[in-house]
């Protein structure tokens, strides 16, 4: 069991083995909570106070008086990312009920999917758990991302009546819990409530073996303002021989660290031998300590012994599971040690973080490697690490991870580094942020230098940039082909982007009616993607080959290739990724030709993803819609087919008009002309209306939707009115229900 951060505060035992043996029972607070929660459904308790105020111990004592299952979620900086936080919460909820694999596969932070699909699915999962439980979330103040806070708000608003939520934070109760407060379900325990009174302070001092007069206890409480950690440190200081009580803290915000710093300099560090003291300070840059990691960072070979001695001598060193293999420092001790190290040896802080970065990079832990590169303030190293993982993130649907690596960097910092600029451009591409992507491409071109196109066949950076420019379609087909060819030559053999460049080269060749060359490229792209573990590119290559086979009349081969691509997409849970639109489109066509009852919903999903992909890759903007139009005609949906053909025509460039895309257009129009009208179909939604529709299941209001789409609020209102008319409904709730029935919106699921 992991020791809580506040475990050493009031009355913690001197050795970790006796954890919790000397806790001071906060009877008065327990009674307040019990009275409040006993007659209220789904109560929410917030406990606010600085580090060392006793928040975690109070939460533990609340659990000991309660029969509910306890679900603990300590927030870290890495969890201040909505998708990561949601996954962690779902993992916890699966311990009190069945697994939710479908929900896991749908979790992503991109809007509108996060608000319209992920959050409603989380709410359903919360309501489905039948076993009573308490969710304890520590360090809520670390949640700065608005969408992360929305996850916790959904938790508080939809938790079943027999369950409860306890939120621990250094900040006061957040404003985003106003609705819970208005419903009378919120109990707020503040910093002042957590302060020890004279009776509690007397018991704590007595348990530490220190005798105080009543006047001395009152002075301790006054000087420490009843702060648990300060009283505890006073007791330790007094028991070691110091006889003076602490002076009043200068500010409540600085006192915990000042108290720890004083105790560190006077009581903890002096008894330690110089080597152990140095070990303690220098390893404070690490979140968790293992002998192997410490040996590498400190360039020694006896860290196991040093860690064992620290565990014997300091109760602020906390063992983690499995016992004996990992430890960490109490967060207040760690913060104080890092402040001391940064003040006394700032250069060494940089060196230590660089070594930690190298160790984690060799171990394959890019998340911690990037974290330590940032802590070393080494932007160039950060850029190289982030770029090394960019293709994996894109090709496996882990764009939330890429966004997290980039999040703590300002645009100015990223713009100064070539690889960070390129990673940011790819992230913007994946998120369909076209204007932002174009700005990052300009930064990349600046880094690549004048005439970078000529060097794409020999410079890895110019090659990576060349492929991005070719893919987004800001140049003609001939230039795209040349850039892809140069990119394939210039990228390192192990670089996953080589498979992607080969795929786009194959697409362009087939569009230019160079079928044999294009087919060879697509086969090679699929092989490279399989070898380099880029499943999305493998599925893309199989799907395009399948579409070409269908267009050429070879239905058996076409269906086989597209169904194989479908297996790749499902195996890697990529079906909800916007860049999977091409693969889902091909699946829709196969299902429509086979009269599969799933075809309408697959076609609707393909349409949703195509709209989310935005105005990039003109070849797919046109061809994707035309393939979808053929699927619509196979299903007898004349209005949808006509709408898709209109949209494809609007996006047809002069460059595409003399290619295979023109053949697909003529084929789609001919199929539409042959379609017999057996009934009346509702008018199909336009692409712009589809974009607005995806936001309607979310909590976002029209002004917020307009901000996300970079349009005016009046434009959104116009589209919403048109959606109401075309779907024959009169309210936002009815729109969502009807659109989910038609497959135009993804219905949240949790099972």
CORZI-V783324 format. One record per residue. N is the residue number from 0. PHI is phi in radians with two decimals (NA if undefined). NEAR is the number of other C-alpha atoms within 8 Angstrom. D_LAST is the distance of its C-alpha to the last C-alpha in Angstrom with 2 decimals. Layout:
# CORZI-V783324
N|PHI|NEAR|D_LAST  N|PHI|NEAR|D_LAST
This chain:
# CORZI-V783324
0|NA|4|29.94  1|-1.36|7|30.55  2|-1.25|9|33.38  3|-1.18|7|32.68  4|-1.02|8|34.72  5|-1.63|13|36.93  6|-1.12|12|37.48  7|-1.45|10|41.12  8|-1.49|12|41.84  9|-0.12|13|43.43  10|1.27|14|44.76  11|-1.12|12|42.66  12|-1.21|12|44.27  13|-1.25|6|46.49  14|-2.01|9|44.48  15|-1.04|10|40.72  16|-1.08|4|40.76  17|-1.77|8|41.56  18|-0.88|11|38.82  19|1.45|9|38.72  20|-1.12|8|41.80  21|-2.01|10|43.79  22|-1.06|9|41.44  23|-1.56|9|43.05  24|-1.24|5|41.13  25|-1.50|8|40.62  26|-0.98|6|41.39  27|-1.13|6|42.19  28|-1.28|8|38.93  29|-1.07|11|36.87  30|-1.18|8|38.63  31|-1.07|8|37.93  32|-1.14|10|34.19  33|-1.09|8|34.21  34|-1.10|8|36.14  35|-1.26|9|33.87  36|-1.49|9|30.47  37|-1.17|6|31.59  38|-2.11|6|31.68  39|-2.14|9|29.16  40|-1.33|10|25.46  41|0.83|13|23.18  42|-1.23|13|26.26  43|-2.12|13|26.42  44|-2.03|13|29.24  45|-1.87|14|30.66  46|-2.10|13|33.20  47|-2.01|15|35.34  48|3.04|13|38.15  49|-1.22|12|39.53  50|-1.03|9|38.87  51|1.47|13|40.38  52|-1.47|14|40.29  53|1.68|13|38.32  54|-1.15|13|34.91  55|-1.15|12|32.89  56|-1.17|11|35.13  57|-1.08|10|34.76  58|-1.07|10|30.95  59|-1.14|8|31.34  60|-1.18|11|33.80  61|-1.07|9|31.56  62|-1.17|11|28.93  63|-1.13|7|31.67  64|-1.68|6|32.51  65|-2.27|6|28.97  66|-1.65|6|26.82  67|-1.34|9|23.40  68|-1.14|9|21.33  69|-1.84|9|22.40  70|-1.97|10|20.14  71|-1.80|9|22.58  72|-2.36|11|22.14  73|-1.34|7|25.54  74|-1.40|13|25.75  75|-2.12|8|27.65  76|-1.03|7|28.97  77|-1.18|8|26.35  78|-1.55|10|23.57  79|-1.44|14|25.35  80|-2.56|13|23.28  81|-0.98|13|20.34  82|-1.19|10|17.88  83|-1.11|11|19.06  84|-1.13|12|18.91  85|-1.10|11|15.35  86|-1.05|10|14.33  87|-1.10|9|16.56  88|-1.19|9|15.21  89|-1.11|11|11.54  90|-1.00|8|13.18  91|-1.12|11|15.05  92|-1.14|12|12.38  93|-1.23|10|10.74  94|-1.38|7|14.22  95|-2.10|11|13.98  96|3.10|9|10.70  97|-1.10|6|8.00  98|-1.18|6|7.01  99|-2.25|10|4.52  100|-1.11|8|6.30  101|-1.16|9|5.69  102|-1.11|13|6.75  103|-0.96|9|9.36  104|-1.26|9|10.70  105|-1.67|9|11.27  106|-1.25|11|13.15  107|-2.81|10|16.81  108|-1.60|10|19.74  109|-1.23|8|21.42  110|-1.55|8|22.04  111|-1.55|10|21.21  112|-1.03|12|17.69  113|-1.12|12|17.40  114|-1.31|14|18.52  115|-1.59|16|17.13  116|-2.09|15|13.59  117|-1.17|14|12.83  118|-1.12|11|14.45  119|-1.07|10|13.05  120|-1.15|12|9.41  121|-1.08|13|10.83  122|-1.07|12|12.54  123|-1.12|10|9.72  124|-1.09|10|8.21  125|-1.03|12|11.89  126|-1.25|10|12.52  127|-1.43|6|9.88  128|-1.30|11|11.70  129|-1.69|7|14.51  130|-1.45|7|16.71  131|-1.07|9|19.36  132|-2.61|12|19.59  133|-2.07|13|21.81  134|-1.73|11|20.88  135|-1.91|13|24.07  136|-2.01|13|24.33  137|-1.72|12|27.66  138|1.06|12|29.73  139|-1.07|11|28.06  140|-1.10|8|31.29  141|-1.33|9|30.22  142|-1.42|12|27.67  143|-1.83|8|29.80  144|-1.30|9|27.34  145|-1.05|7|26.69  146|-1.22|8|23.06  147|-1.15|13|22.54  148|-1.12|11|24.16  149|-1.12|8|21.92  150|-1.05|12|18.89  151|-1.21|8|20.86  152|-1.13|10|21.96  153|-1.07|11|18.46  154|-0.99|10|17.93  155|-1.18|11|21.26  156|-1.47|7|20.82  157|-2.09|9|17.49  158|-1.06|12|17.51  159|-1.03|11|17.75  160|-1.00|9|21.43  161|-1.45|8|21.85  162|-1.87|13|20.79  163|-2.64|14|22.90  164|-2.14|13|23.23  165|-2.14|13|26.27  166|-1.94|13|27.22  167|-1.91|14|30.12  168|-2.66|15|32.11  169|-1.41|11|35.62  170|-1.68|9|35.67  171|-1.07|8|36.06  172|-0.93|9|33.20  173|-1.20|7|31.70  174|-1.15|5|32.41  175|-1.27|7|28.79  176|-1.75|9|28.31  177|-1.03|8|30.93  178|-1.15|7|28.70  179|-1.11|12|27.56  180|-1.09|10|31.28  181|-1.11|7|32.26  182|-1.40|7|29.93  183|1.35|6|31.82  184|-1.83|12|28.90  185|-1.92|11|30.27  186|-1.92|11|32.70  187|-1.93|9|34.48  188|-1.83|10|36.31  189|-1.72|11|38.57  190|-0.99|11|40.79  191|-1.14|5|43.69  192|-1.17|7|41.78  193|-1.33|12|40.99  194|-1.05|11|44.66  195|-1.24|11|46.38  196|-1.58|8|49.18  197|-1.07|9|52.41  198|-1.10|7|51.31  199|-1.16|9|48.14  200|-1.12|13|50.11  201|-1.05|10|52.81  202|-1.13|9|50.41  203|-1.12|12|48.83  204|-1.11|14|52.25  205|-1.10|9|53.47  206|-1.19|9|50.61  207|-1.55|10|51.61  208|1.35|7|55.11  209|-1.94|10|56.75  210|-1.69|6|59.34  211|-2.24|9|59.64  212|-1.34|6|61.82  213|-1.03|6|60.32  214|-1.17|7|61.76  215|-1.13|8|60.19  216|-1.10|12|56.73  217|-1.07|9|57.14  218|-1.18|9|58.23  219|-1.07|13|55.21  220|-1.11|15|52.85  221|-1.15|9|54.80  222|-1.18|12|54.92  223|-1.63|13|51.26  224|0.98|8|50.12  225|1.25|14|48.26  226|-1.31|13|45.95  227|-0.99|13|44.47  228|-1.12|12|44.75  229|-1.19|12|48.26  230|-1.10|14|49.46  231|-1.09|13|48.05  232|-1.15|11|49.78  233|-1.07|11|52.94  234|-1.09|11|52.83  235|-1.12|9|52.44  236|-1.11|12|55.28  237|-1.15|11|57.48  238|-1.21|10|56.81  239|-1.58|6|57.87  240|2.12|6|61.17  241|-1.25|7|60.77  242|-2.01|6|62.15  243|-1.79|5|61.40  244|-1.45|8|58.56  245|-1.21|8|56.50  246|-1.37|6|57.64  247|-1.11|8|55.59  248|-1.14|9|52.83  249|-1.23|6|53.60  250|-2.52|6|50.17  251|-1.17|8|47.06  252|-1.24|6|45.02  253|-1.70|9|47.27  254|-1.10|10|48.23  255|-0.98|14|45.40  256|-1.19|10|46.06  257|-1.15|8|49.79  258|-1.13|10|49.72  259|-1.11|12|47.76  260|-1.06|10|50.10  261|-1.07|8|53.12  262|-1.14|11|51.82  263|-1.08|9|50.88  264|-1.32|9|54.37  265|-1.82|8|56.30  266|-2.10|9|54.41  267|-1.52|10|51.73  268|-1.26|9|53.28  269|-0.97|8|56.97  270|-1.23|6|56.57  271|-1.36|9|54.57  272|-1.21|7|56.54  273|-0.95|6|56.64  274|-1.16|7|54.34  275|-1.21|10|51.58  276|-1.11|10|52.05  277|-1.12|8|51.65  278|-1.04|10|48.55  279|-1.07|9|46.95  280|-1.16|11|47.73  281|-1.29|11|46.81  282|-1.47|11|43.44  283|-1.20|12|42.35  284|-1.29|9|41.01  285|-1.73|7|38.14  286|-1.24|7|34.91  287|-2.31|8|34.87  288|-2.00|11|37.75  289|-2.23|10|37.98  290|-0.99|11|41.37  291|-1.14|7|40.77  292|-1.12|10|39.70  293|-1.13|13|42.62  294|-1.02|12|45.07  295|-1.22|11|44.13  296|-1.27|12|44.22  297|-1.66|10|47.42  298|1.00|7|49.05  299|-2.47|8|49.82  300|-2.31|5|48.99  301|-2.27|8|49.01  302|-1.14|11|46.04  303|-1.02|8|44.67  304|-1.16|7|47.85  305|-1.11|10|47.76  306|-1.12|10|44.22  307|-1.08|8|45.29  308|-1.17|8|48.33  309|-1.12|10|46.36  310|-1.09|12|44.05  311|-1.28|8|47.23  312|-1.74|6|48.98  313|-2.24|9|46.39  314|-1.36|12|43.81  315|-1.48|8|42.29  316|-1.69|11|41.02  317|-1.92|13|37.63  318|-1.30|13|36.32  319|-2.05|13|32.70  320|-1.27|9|30.69  321|-1.29|6|31.79  322|-0.97|7|35.19  323|1.53|8|38.08  324|-1.81|9|36.29  325|-2.48|12|35.23  326|-2.44|13|36.65  327|-2.51|11|36.60  328|-1.63|12|39.05  329|-0.93|11|38.48  330|-1.05|7|37.58  331|-1.22|11|40.90  332|-1.12|10|42.86  333|-1.05|10|41.09  334|-1.09|10|41.80  335|-1.16|11|45.38  336|-1.10|12|45.91  337|-1.14|11|44.62  338|-1.09|8|46.93  339|-1.12|9|49.82  340|-1.18|12|49.14  341|-1.17|9|48.83  342|-1.35|7|52.07  343|-1.52|6|54.04  344|-2.64|8|52.82  345|-1.08|9|50.79  346|-1.14|6|51.58  347|-1.17|7|50.19  348|-1.00|13|46.87  349|-1.10|11|46.53  350|-1.11|9|47.56  351|-1.12|12|45.21  352|-1.16|14|42.20  353|-1.13|11|43.24  354|-1.17|10|43.44  355|-1.09|14|40.03  356|-1.03|14|38.68  357|-1.10|9|40.33  358|-1.13|12|38.96  359|-1.21|12|35.33  360|-1.12|11|35.81  361|-1.13|7|37.25  362|-1.40|6|34.36  363|1.45|6|31.89  364|-1.70|9|30.48  365|-1.17|11|30.99  366|-1.04|7|29.38  367|-1.31|10|32.05  368|-1.08|15|34.69  369|-1.13|13|34.28  370|-1.02|10|34.31  371|-1.27|12|37.63  372|-1.10|15|39.10  373|-1.15|10|38.59  374|-1.12|9|40.07  375|-1.42|11|43.04  376|0.99|7|43.40  377|-1.81|9|43.66  378|-1.16|10|42.33  379|-1.11|7|43.47  380|-1.12|8|41.65  381|-1.03|12|38.50  382|-1.06|12|38.79  383|-1.13|10|39.19  384|-1.18|11|36.17  385|-1.06|16|33.89  386|-1.12|12|35.14  387|-1.10|7|34.59  388|-1.85|10|30.84  389|-1.13|10|30.59  390|-1.13|11|30.10  391|-1.08|11|27.37  392|-1.07|12|25.50  393|-1.24|10|26.09  394|-1.36|11|25.51  395|-2.06|11|22.23  396|1.26|9|20.66  397|-1.90|10|21.60  398|-1.18|10|23.70  399|-1.08|12|22.55  400|-1.17|8|24.31  401|-1.09|13|27.39  402|-1.07|9|27.46  403|-1.16|10|27.44  404|-1.06|11|30.38  405|-1.53|10|32.31  406|-1.11|7|31.47  407|-1.36|6|34.29  408|-1.69|7|36.86  409|-1.30|7|38.81  410|-1.03|6|39.38  411|-1.14|6|42.96  412|-1.10|9|42.13  413|-1.12|12|39.85  414|-1.17|11|42.47  415|-1.37|7|45.08  416|-1.96|12|43.29  417|-1.10|13|42.95  418|-1.31|11|39.74  419|-1.16|15|37.95  420|-1.07|15|39.10  421|-1.18|13|37.71  422|-1.11|11|34.31  423|-1.13|12|34.22  424|-1.12|14|35.16  425|-1.16|10|32.31  426|-1.11|12|29.80  427|-1.11|12|31.30  428|-1.06|11|31.09  429|-1.10|12|27.38  430|-1.55|8|26.83  431|1.01|11|29.17  432|-1.66|10|31.68  433|-1.07|11|34.62  434|-1.10|6|37.47  435|-1.13|9|36.32  436|-1.06|14|35.95  437|-1.08|9|39.48  438|-1.13|9|40.89  439|-1.19|13|39.47  440|-1.09|13|40.87  441|-1.08|8|44.25  442|-1.08|11|44.04  443|-1.10|12|43.20  444|-1.11|11|46.19  445|-1.12|8|48.37  446|-1.15|8|47.36  447|-1.24|10|47.90  448|1.53|7|51.37  449|-1.04|6|53.51  450|1.24|6|53.32  451|-1.06|10|50.02  452|-1.04|8|49.24  453|-1.23|6|52.20  454|-1.71|10|50.90  455|-1.10|18|47.34  456|-1.38|15|48.34  457|-2.31|11|49.43  458|-1.81|10|47.75  459|-0.99|12|44.10  460|-1.22|10|43.62  461|-1.08|16|45.28  462|-1.14|19|43.31  463|-1.14|12|39.94  464|-1.15|12|41.15  465|-1.04|14|42.50  466|-1.14|13|39.17  467|-1.07|9|37.47  468|-1.09|13|40.33  469|-1.14|14|40.17  470|-1.20|10|36.45  471|-1.31|9|36.50  472|1.34|12|39.38  473|-1.48|6|42.05  474|-2.24|8|44.61  475|-1.28|8|45.61  476|-1.10|9|44.46  477|-1.09|6|47.54  478|-1.20|9|47.12  479|-1.03|15|43.37  480|-1.08|12|44.34  481|-1.12|8|46.99  482|-1.14|15|44.70  483|-1.13|15|42.02  484|-1.12|12|44.75  485|-1.16|13|46.18  486|-1.08|18|42.80  487|-1.08|12|42.11  488|-1.35|10|45.53  489|-1.50|13|45.32  490|-1.35|16|41.92  491|-1.05|7|41.89  492|-1.00|5|40.94  493|-1.53|5|37.82  494|-1.40|8|36.59  495|-1.08|13|33.31  496|-1.14|10|34.73  497|-1.08|14|37.20  498|-1.11|15|34.55  499|-1.14|11|33.53  500|-1.11|14|37.22  501|-1.14|15|37.85  502|-1.11|15|35.03  503|-1.11|10|36.45  504|-1.05|14|39.92  505|-1.10|14|38.86  506|-1.08|11|37.43  507|-1.09|12|40.66  508|-1.07|13|42.84  509|-1.21|13|41.15  510|-1.09|10|41.42  511|-1.46|8|45.11  512|1.12|8|45.33  513|-1.76|9|46.05  514|-1.09|8|43.66  515|-1.13|6|44.76  516|-1.08|10|44.75  517|-1.09|14|41.40  518|-1.09|11|39.85  519|-1.09|9|41.27  520|-1.10|12|39.78  521|-1.15|15|36.31  522|-1.11|9|36.55  523|-1.16|10|37.75  524|-1.07|17|35.00  525|-1.13|15|32.35  526|-1.12|9|34.24  527|-1.07|11|34.59  528|-1.11|15|30.95  529|-1.20|10|30.03  530|-1.19|7|32.70  531|-1.56|10|32.02  532|1.06|8|28.21  533|-2.15|15|27.47  534|-1.06|13|24.65  535|-1.11|12|24.59  536|-1.18|14|28.33  537|-1.07|15|28.05  538|-1.14|15|25.60  539|-1.04|13|27.89  540|-1.13|13|30.92  541|-1.09|14|29.53  542|-1.16|14|28.38  543|-1.16|11|31.80  544|-1.08|12|33.63  545|-1.15|15|31.61  546|-1.09|11|32.44  547|-1.11|9|36.09  548|-1.13|12|36.16  549|-1.09|12|34.86  550|-1.11|7|37.45  551|-1.54|6|40.10  552|1.60|6|39.32  553|-1.58|9|37.82  554|-1.19|8|34.61  555|-1.11|6|33.88  556|-1.15|10|34.02  557|-1.03|14|32.20  558|-1.16|11|29.21  559|-1.08|9|29.14  560|-1.15|12|29.20  561|-1.22|16|26.55  562|-1.21|9|24.12  563|-1.15|10|24.91  564|-1.07|14|24.16  565|-1.07|12|20.76  566|-1.09|8|20.02  567|-1.09|12|21.19  568|-1.07|14|19.03  569|-1.22|9|15.79  570|-1.04|7|17.00  571|-1.84|8|17.59  572|0.95|9|14.67  573|-1.82|13|17.41  574|-1.19|8|16.30  575|-1.77|9|16.04  576|-1.39|9|19.36  577|-1.01|10|22.28  578|-1.28|8|24.55  579|-1.53|14|22.43  580|-0.97|13|23.76  581|-1.06|13|26.43  582|-1.17|14|24.16  583|-1.17|14|21.79  584|-1.05|15|25.04  585|-1.09|14|26.40  586|-1.09|12|23.32  587|-1.07|15|23.70  588|-1.13|14|27.35  589|-1.08|11|26.80  590|-1.11|12|24.29  591|-1.14|14|26.72  592|-1.14|9|29.63  593|-1.61|6|27.90  594|0.99|8|26.92  595|-1.21|8|23.27  596|-1.09|6|21.35  597|-1.43|7|18.77  598|-1.02|13|21.80  599|-1.03|12|21.92  600|-1.24|10|18.45  601|-1.16|13|19.22  602|-1.11|15|22.61  603|-1.10|12|21.30  604|-1.11|13|19.11  605|-1.06|14|22.31  606|-1.15|13|24.29  607|-1.03|13|22.07  608|-1.17|14|22.27  609|-1.09|13|25.98  610|-1.13|10|26.67  611|-1.16|9|24.94  612|-1.12|13|27.01  613|1.44|9|30.12  614|-1.58|8|33.69  615|-2.31|12|33.96  616|0.87|9|34.78  617|-0.95|12|36.88  618|-1.05|10|36.66  619|-1.41|9|32.92  620|-0.93|13|33.35  621|-1.50|14|35.65  622|-1.14|11|34.48  623|-1.04|12|30.77  624|-1.17|14|31.52  625|-1.23|14|33.94  626|-1.16|13|31.52  627|-1.13|16|29.03  628|-1.11|14|32.02  629|-1.12|12|32.70  630|-1.13|14|29.15  631|-1.11|14|29.64  632|-1.16|13|32.97  633|-1.11|9|31.53  634|-1.56|10|29.14  635|1.42|9|32.12  636|-1.62|10|31.02  637|-1.13|12|34.48  638|-1.15|10|33.93  639|-1.17|12|31.07  640|-1.03|14|33.13  641|-1.11|10|36.16  642|-1.09|11|34.42  643|-1.13|12|33.10  644|-1.15|14|36.61  645|-1.04|8|38.15  646|-1.14|12|35.91  647|-1.14|14|36.73  648|-1.05|9|40.43  649|-1.14|6|40.36  650|-1.75|9|39.09  651|-1.19|10|41.41  652|-1.63|7|43.88  653|-1.05|6|47.34  654|-1.13|8|46.28  655|-1.50|12|43.53  656|-1.16|9|45.64  657|-1.86|8|47.62  658|-2.18|11|44.70  659|-1.00|11|42.07  660|-1.04|13|40.23  661|-1.14|10|43.12  662|-1.09|8|42.76  663|-1.12|11|39.07  664|-1.12|12|40.11  665|-1.11|8|42.82  666|-1.14|8|40.59  667|-1.15|13|37.95  668|-1.15|9|40.75  669|-1.15|8|42.29  670|-1.13|10|39.07  671|-1.13|11|38.68  672|-1.13|6|42.30  673|-1.40|6|41.75  674|-1.23|9|38.76  675|-1.38|5|39.97  676|-1.54|7|38.88  677|-1.73|4|37.63  678|-2.79|4|36.25  679|-1.77|5|35.81  680|-1.88|7|33.02  681|-1.19|7|32.02  682|-1.01|7|33.34  683|-1.30|8|30.95  684|-1.28|10|29.94  685|-1.34|8|31.86  686|-1.06|8|30.44  687|-1.12|7|31.50  688|-1.17|12|29.81  689|-1.10|12|26.56  690|-1.09|11|26.79  691|-1.17|12|27.30  692|-0.98|10|24.56  693|-1.08|12|21.88  694|-1.56|14|22.98  695|-1.18|12|23.07  696|-1.30|10|19.54  697|-1.44|9|20.41  698|-1.43|7|22.62  699|-1.25|9|25.43  700|-1.56|6|28.59  701|-0.99|9|30.83  702|-1.06|8|33.16  703|-1.21|8|30.34  704|-1.08|13|28.90  705|-1.06|13|32.48  706|-1.12|9|32.77  707|-1.11|6|29.71  708|-1.63|6|31.10  709|1.03|6|34.70  710|-2.28|8|36.00  711|-1.43|9|37.75  712|-1.11|10|36.24  713|-1.10|6|38.31  714|-1.09|9|36.79  715|-1.09|13|33.28  716|-1.04|9|34.61  717|-1.09|8|36.16  718|-1.14|11|33.00  719|-1.10|11|31.00  720|-1.07|8|33.77  721|-1.16|9|33.69  722|-1.09|12|29.94  723|-0.98|12|30.49  724|-1.15|9|33.35  725|-1.20|10|31.73  726|-1.58|10|28.58  727|1.21|6|30.79  728|-2.25|9|29.20  729|-2.22|8|30.79  730|-2.46|7|28.32  731|-1.12|7|25.78  732|-1.11|7|23.05  733|-1.19|9|24.10  734|-1.01|14|24.15  735|-1.07|11|20.50  736|-1.08|8|19.53  737|-1.16|10|21.89  738|-1.14|11|21.02  739|-1.19|11|17.30  740|-1.08|7|18.57  741|-1.45|10|20.84  742|1.46|12|18.37  743|-1.32|13|20.60  744|-2.19|13|17.90  745|-1.37|8|14.37  746|-1.38|6|12.12  747|-1.04|9|9.80  748|-2.39|8|6.04  749|-2.35|11|3.80  750|-1.78|7|0.00
